[in-house]
Amino acid sequence: MLYNSTRGGEKGLQASEAILKGLADDGGLFMPESIPTLKTSLTELSRMSYQDLCYEVIKEFLTDFTEEELRHCINSAYDEKFETPAIAPLVKKDDAYFLELFHGKTIAFKDMALSILPHFMVTSARKNSVKDKIVILTATSGDTGKAAMAGFADVPGTEIIVFYPYGGVSRFQELQMRTEPGKNTHAAAIHGNFDDAQTGVKKIFGDREFTAHLKEKGVILSSANSINIGRLVPQVAYYVYAYAQLIAQGEIADGEKINVCVPTGNFGNILAAYFAKHMGVPIDKLVCASNENRVLTDFFGTGKYDRNRPFILTSSPSMDILISSNLERLIYLSTGCSAEKTAELMKELKENGVYEITEDMRGFISDFFGGYADEESVFATIKALKDKTGYVIDPHTAVAKAVYGQYVEKTGDRTKTVIASTASPFKFSPNVMKALGEDGDDEDVFHVIDALQKIAGVPEPKAIKEVRSAEIRHNTVCEVSEMEKTVDSFLFS
């Protein structure tokens, strides 16, 4: 399986080369030449552990890795770091199945991919005789930052630098990043929003002079954002696992269609479900759930992508995004894998903040349904589900649940549906408490977490305990224009 840039500048890379680079030199994203099909039946997969199923999925994409290498990466990632042996349990509540993706080290779905990416990176470096230090450079809207820092912490031959929007992440997310103890980890807040951070990181990758300067000093840059194909591939596995669990639990027969609903910002998580569908998982509709930054909802409704709109800070900060980077991969597929057409549309987005797709392309993506939930319905959804079932969800998952309700009301489609539950409610406890009609404004976020724990009636995750007593180590704040200089000072001063 070889990988090409969505913009045509690089072709025929092995998986390990694409993982090491992260972003293509032309600014495009790496895509496999085709989406492979599963070689093992879903019934067989339903009898497997998460780790064994993962191997069956990932081996189809990372074909230059040996079985021994892949199993080492998988077993090193999905171990006792996760608080349940199921890794990603599927829980039936109300009218849907919640795929709990938050049982890892940082209690958010990013752990599912960022626990394995460092092992992919180290293996890829060895396979390609790379002796330089790999510096992971990433922007975060909240969850990727800590998950990447935790994943790469003290991994030999690597350093990681995370940029996040000052005041644009939850208090607990900020504490998680600022207390990360790994000696090779760095975090900096920027005066700007997530899109500014993401654009700044992409600009650094595209600065040939700066990357040559780093190379001279024995450093190469790579990415831990979902633009890295090494992050997208492990996400495909958990949608296959969700379907396999439905079979194992006797909820569906092998071959029965399901829908999948995903709260979406950068589009990587729902794109992974799309990949699972095209690998052979019987997924019908992909419900793309946005918050009030409804750029994707408008895109799926009109065929026009327009980021020229106010940026809204919401209770689901990991989705406060106006430039959904991974959408480029779907656009590329919808053009019949035309790198020329994709590059043209991405140029329009960069220069004018808007592009429009053709009717044929709209037909190609018609298995997506876009909807959004405003803050009022997010809070109402959290409360209604708790009142009805006792189950407490976070605001991102509530966006998905609310949009799923809209979808059913609009279409009458009651196909069994898996909702990606992307974060523990403890991670966003102030807003969850407010939704439940309780006080969430205490300045000490841990008081709020303690109160939520009593209401939710579930044990406090290890991630909370760790942050409670940790010292703050990362204090850097910079302007967007200073990001390159900040990288330089982290690495060499």
C-alpha positions in Angstrom: 0.0 0.0 0.0 1.6 3.3 -1.2 0.6 6.8 -0.2 0.2 10.0 -2.3 -0.3 13.6 -1.4 -3.8 14.9 -1.9 -2.2 17.8 -3.8 0.0 15.7 -6.1 3.5 16.8 -5.0 4.6 13.5 -3.6 3.6 10.0 -4.7 4.5 6.4 -4.0 5.6 6.7 -0.3 5.6 3.7 2.0 3.4 4.0 5.0 6.4 4.5 7.3 7.6 7.4 5.2 4.2 9.1 5.2 4.0 8.7 9.0 7.4 10.2 9.5 6.6 13.2 7.3 3.1 13.8 8.7 2.3 16.6 6.2 3.4 16.4 2.5 5.9 19.0 1.2 3.2 20.6 -1.0 0.9 21.1 2.1 -1.3 18.1 1.1 -2.3 15.2 3.3 -1.2 11.6 2.6 -3.8 9.2 1.4 -3.5 5.5 0.6 -3.8 4.6 -3.1 -7.0 2.9 -2.3 -9.0 2.0 0.9 -8.3 -1.7 1.5 -11.0 -4.2 2.4 -11.0 -6.3 5.5 -9.7 -9.9 5.0 -11.4 -11.3 8.1 -15.1 -11.7 8.5 -17.0 -9.4 11.0 -18.2 -12.5 12.8 -14.6 -13.6 13.3 -13.6 -10.1 14.4 -16.5 -10.1 17.0 -14.7 -12.9 18.9 -11.3 -11.0 19.0 -9.8 -8.8 21.7 -9.4 -5.1 20.8 -5.7 -5.7 20.2 -6.2 -8.6 17.8 -8.9 -6.8 15.9 -6.7 -3.7 15.7 -4.0 -5.8 14.0 -6.5 -7.1 11.4 -7.4 -3.5 10.4 -4.0 -1.8 10.6 -2.0 -4.4 8.7 -4.1 -3.5 5.6 -2.8 0.0 5.7 0.8 -0.2 7.1 2.0 -2.9 4.7 5.7 -2.2 5.1 5.5 -3.0 8.8 6.2 -6.7 9.8 3.6 -8.6 11.9 6.1 -8.5 14.8 6.5 -4.7 14.5 2.8 -4.1 14.3 1.9 -6.3 17.2 4.6 -4.7 19.3 3.1 -1.2 18.5 -0.4 -2.3 19.2 0.3 -4.2 22.5 2.5 -1.3 23.7 -0.3 1.1 23.1 -3.4 -0.7 24.3 -2.3 -2.0 27.7 -2.9 -1.1 31.3 -2.8 2.6 30.4 -6.5 2.1 29.6 -8.8 1.7 32.6 -10.9 -1.1 31.0 -9.7 -4.2 29.2 -12.3 -3.6 26.5 -10.3 -0.4 25.6 -13.4 1.1 23.9 -16.6 -0.3 25.5 -20.0 0.0 23.8 -22.8 1.1 26.1 -26.5 1.1 25.2 -28.4 4.1 26.7 -31.7 5.5 25.6 -32.0 5.0 21.8 -28.3 4.7 20.9 -25.1 2.9 21.5 -22.3 5.0 23.0 -18.8 4.0 21.9 -16.7 5.1 25.0 -13.4 6.4 23.6 -12.3 8.1 26.8 -10.7 5.4 29.0 -7.1 6.2 28.2 -4.5 8.3 30.0 -6.0 11.7 29.2 -9.8 10.7 29.2 -10.5 11.7 25.6 -10.7 9.9 22.3 -7.4 11.2 21.1 -5.7 8.6 23.4 -7.0 5.9 21.0 -4.6 7.0 18.3 -2.0 9.0 20.2 -1.1 6.0 22.4 0.1 4.1 19.3 1.5 6.9 17.1 4.8 7.3 19.1 5.4 3.5 18.5 4.7 3.9 14.8 7.1 6.9 14.7 10.0 5.1 16.4 9.5 2.0 14.2 9.2 4.1 11.1 12.4 6.0 11.9 14.3 2.7 12.4 12.9 1.3 9.2 14.1 4.4 7.2 17.5 4.7 9.0 16.6 8.1 10.4 19.1 9.2 13.0 17.8 12.8 13.4 15.7 13.7 16.4 12.0 13.7 15.5 10.3 16.8 16.8 6.5 16.5 16.9 4.9 19.8 16.2 1.1 20.0 16.8 -1.7 22.5 17.3 -4.6 21.5 19.7 -8.1 22.7 20.4 -7.8 20.9 23.7 -7.5 17.2 23.7 -4.8 16.4 21.1 -2.2 18.4 23.0 -2.2 16.5 26.3 -2.8 13.1 24.6 0.2 13.8 22.3 2.4 15.0 25.2 1.5 11.9 27.2 2.1 9.6 24.2 5.5 11.0 23.3 6.7 11.7 26.9 10.2 10.5 27.3 10.1 8.5 24.1 13.8 8.2 23.0 14.8 10.3 20.0 11.7 12.5 20.1 10.5 15.9 21.4 7.0 17.3 21.3 5.9 20.9 21.1 2.2 21.8 21.4 0.5 25.1 20.7 -3.0 25.8 22.1 -5.3 28.9 22.1 -4.9 31.0 25.2 -8.3 30.9 27.0 -9.7 28.7 24.3 -9.5 25.3 26.1 -11.2 24.1 29.3 -9.5 24.8 32.6 -8.9 21.1 33.1 -7.5 20.6 29.6 -5.1 23.5 30.2 -3.9 22.0 33.5 -3.4 18.7 31.9 -1.0 20.2 29.3 0.8 22.6 31.7 1.5 19.8 34.2 2.8 17.2 31.8 6.1 15.9 33.4 7.8 14.4 30.3 11.3 15.9 30.0 10.9 16.1 26.2 7.6 17.9 26.2 6.8 21.6 25.7 3.5 23.6 25.5 2.8 27.2 24.6 -0.4 29.2 24.6 -0.9 31.5 21.6 -2.9 34.8 21.5 -5.4 33.5 18.9 -7.9 30.7 18.3 -7.3 27.1 17.2 -7.4 27.9 13.5 -4.6 30.4 14.1 -2.5 27.7 15.9 -3.2 25.2 13.2 -2.4 27.6 10.4 0.8 28.6 12.3 1.9 25.0 12.6 1.3 24.4 8.9 3.3 27.5 8.0 6.3 26.2 10.0 6.1 22.9 8.1 6.1 24.8 4.9 9.0 27.1 5.7 11.9 25.5 3.8 14.5 27.8 5.3 13.4 27.0 8.8 13.2 23.3 8.2 16.7 23.4 6.6 18.0 25.2 9.7 16.5 22.5 11.9 17.9 19.7 9.7 21.4 21.2 10.1 21.0 20.8 13.8 19.9 17.2 13.5 16.2 17.8 13.8 13.2 16.8 11.5 9.6 17.9 12.1 6.6 15.6 12.1 3.0 16.0 13.2 0.7 14.4 15.7 -2.4 16.1 14.4 -5.0 14.0 12.6 -3.4 15.2 9.4 -0.9 12.4 10.1 -2.1 9.2 8.4 -0.6 7.3 11.4 -3.2 8.9 13.6 -6.1 8.3 11.2 -5.6 4.6 10.7 -5.9 3.5 14.4 -9.2 5.4 14.5 -10.6 3.2 11.8 -10.1 0.2 14.1 -12.5 1.3 16.8 -15.4 1.7 14.4 -14.8 -1.9 13.2 -14.7 -2.9 16.9 -18.0 -1.1 17.6 -19.7 -3.1 14.9 -18.0 -6.3 16.1 -19.2 -5.6 19.6 -22.8 -5.2 18.4 -22.6 -8.7 16.9 -21.0 -10.1 20.0 -23.7 -8.6 22.2 -26.5 -10.0 20.0 -27.7 -6.5 19.1 -27.3 -7.0 15.3 -26.8 -9.8 12.8 -23.6 -9.8 10.7 -24.4 -7.7 7.6 -27.1 -5.6 9.3 -26.6 -1.9 8.6 -25.9 0.6 11.3 -25.5 4.4 11.3 -22.7 6.2 13.0 -22.9 9.7 14.6 -19.7 11.6 15.4 -19.1 15.0 17.0 -16.8 16.7 14.6 -14.3 19.6 14.4 -11.3 18.7 12.3 -13.2 15.9 10.5 -10.6 13.1 11.3 -12.8 11.1 13.6 -15.8 10.8 11.2 -13.4 10.3 8.3 -12.2 7.2 10.1 -15.8 5.9 10.2 -16.0 6.5 6.5 -12.8 4.5 6.0 -14.3 1.7 8.1 -17.4 1.7 5.9 -15.3 1.4 2.8 -13.3 -1.4 4.3 -16.5 -3.4 4.5 -18.3 -2.5 7.7 -22.0 -2.1 6.9 -22.4 1.5 7.9 -25.2 3.4 6.1 -25.4 7.1 7.2 -22.5 9.1 8.7 -24.1 11.8 10.9 -21.6 14.7 11.1 -22.5 16.6 14.3 -21.2 20.2 14.7 -21.5 22.8 17.4 -22.4 26.4 16.8 -19.3 26.7 14.6 -21.4 25.0 12.0 -19.1 25.2 9.0 -19.4 21.5 8.2 -23.2 21.5 8.6 -23.4 24.3 6.1 -21.0 22.5 3.8 -23.0 19.2 3.7 -26.2 21.2 3.3 -25.0 23.5 0.4 -21.8 22.1 -1.1 -20.1 25.4 -0.1 -17.3 25.5 2.4 -17.0 29.0 3.9 -14.8 29.7 6.9 -15.6 33.5 6.7 -17.8 33.7 9.8 -17.5 34.6 13.5 -15.5 32.1 15.6 -17.6 31.0 18.5 -16.3 29.7 21.8 -18.6 27.0 23.0 -18.9 24.4 25.8 -17.4 21.8 23.3 -14.0 23.6 22.7 -12.4 20.6 20.9 -14.8 21.3 18.1 -14.4 25.1 18.0 -12.8 24.9 14.5 -13.5 26.7 11.2 -10.9 24.9 9.0 -11.5 21.2 9.1 -8.2 19.9 7.8 -9.2 16.3 7.2 -12.1 17.2 5.0 -9.4 17.6 2.3 -9.1 13.8 2.2 -12.8 13.4 1.5 -12.7 16.2 -1.1 -9.8 14.4 -2.8 -11.8 11.1 -2.9 -14.8 13.0 -4.2 -12.8 14.4 -7.2 -11.9 10.8 -8.2 -8.5 11.4 -6.5 -7.6 14.4 -8.7 -4.7 16.1 -6.9 -5.0 19.0 -9.3 -8.7 19.7 -8.5 -8.0 19.3 -4.7 -5.0 21.7 -4.8 -7.2 24.2 -6.7 -9.9 24.1 -4.0 -7.5 24.3 -1.1 -5.8 27.3 -2.8 -9.3 29.0 -2.9 -9.8 28.2 0.8 -6.4 29.7 1.7 -6.8 32.8 -0.4 -10.6 33.5 -0.1 -11.7 31.4 2.8 -14.3 29.6 0.7 -14.7 27.0 -2.1 -17.7 25.2 -3.7 -17.8 21.6 -4.9 -19.6 20.3 -8.0 -22.9 18.4 -8.1 -21.0 15.2 -8.8 -18.9 15.7 -5.8 -22.0 16.4 -3.7 -23.5 13.1 -4.9 -20.3 11.3 -3.9 -20.6 12.5 -0.3 -24.3 12.0 0.0 -23.9 9.3 2.8 -23.0 12.2 5.1 -25.7 14.1 7.0 -24.7 17.4 8.6 -26.4 18.9 11.6 -25.5 21.2 14.5 -26.5 21.7 18.1 -26.7 25.1 19.8 -25.6 25.5 23.4 -29.1 25.4 24.7 -29.8 22.0 23.2 -26.4 20.6 24.2 -27.2 21.4 27.9 -30.7 20.1 27.6 -29.4 16.9 26.0 -27.0 16.2 28.9 -29.8 16.8 31.5 -32.4 14.8 29.6 -30.2 11.7 29.2 -29.1 11.9 32.9 -32.7 12.2 34.0 -33.9 9.3 31.8 -31.0 6.8 32.2 -28.6 8.1 34.9 -25.9 8.3 32.3 -23.8 11.4 32.2 -22.1 12.6 29.0 -19.7 15.5 28.1 -20.7 18.4 25.9 -19.0 17.0 22.7 -20.9 13.8 23.0 -24.1 15.8 23.8 -23.6 17.6 20.5 -23.7 14.2 18.7 -26.7 13.0 20.7 -28.6 16.2 20.0 -27.9 16.1 16.3 -28.7 12.3 16.2 -32.2 13.3 17.6 -32.6 15.9 14.8 -31.6 13.3 12.2 -34.2 10.8 13.4 -36.9 13.5 13.6 -36.1 14.7 10.1 -35.7 11.4 8.3 -37.6 8.9 10.4 -34.6 6.6 10.1 -34.4 4.5 13.2 -31.4 2.3 12.1 -29.4 1.2 15.1 -26.8 4.0 15.7 -23.4 4.2 17.3 -22.5 7.6 18.8 -18.8 8.3 19.3 -18.5 9.4 23.0 -15.3 11.4 22.7 -14.5 12.6 26.2 -15.2 11.8 29.9 -17.7 14.2 31.4 -15.1 14.9 34.2 -12.9 16.7 31.6 -15.6 19.3 31.2 -17.2 19.1 34.6 -18.1 22.9 35.0 -20.4 22.8 31.9 -21.7 19.4 32.7 -22.7 20.5 36.2 -24.4 23.6 34.8 -26.3 21.5 32.4 -27.5 19.4 35.3 -28.7 22.5 37.1 -25.8 22.5 39.6 -23.1 25.0 40.4 -20.2 24.8 38.0 -18.6 28.1 38.6 -16.3 27.2 41.6 -12.8 28.6 40.8 -11.3 25.3 42.0 -12.1 22.9 39.1 -11.5 19.9 41.4 -14.3 21.0 43.7 -16.6 20.8 40.7 -15.2 17.4 39.7 -15.8 16.1 43.2 -19.4 17.3 43.0 -19.9 15.7 39.6 -18.4 12.4 40.8 -21.1 12.2 43.5 -23.9 12.9 40.9 -22.5 10.6 38.2 -21.8 7.7 40.6 -18.8 6.5 38.7 -15.1 6.3 40.0 -12.8 9.2 39.4 -10.5 8.5 36.4 -6.8 8.1 37.1 -6.1 11.2 34.9 -7.9 13.4 37.4 -5.9 12.1 40.3 -2.7 12.7 38.5 -3.4 16.3 37.7 -4.6 17.1 41.2 -1.2 17.0 42.7 1.0 17.8 39.7 3.3 20.8 39.5 2.8 23.4 36.7 5.8 23.1 34.4 4.8 24.9 31.2 4.2 28.6 31.3 5.0 30.0 27.8 2.6 32.4 26.1 3.4 33.8 22.6 2.0 35.7 19.6 1.1 33.7 16.5 3.9 35.6 14.7 6.4 34.2 17.3 5.6 30.5 16.9 8.7 29.7 14.9 10.9 31.6 17.3 9.2 29.7 20.2 10.0 26.3 18.5 13.6 27.4 18.1 13.9 28.4 21.8 12.3 25.2 23.1 14.7 23.1 21.1 18.0 25.0 21.4 18.0 27.4 24.3 
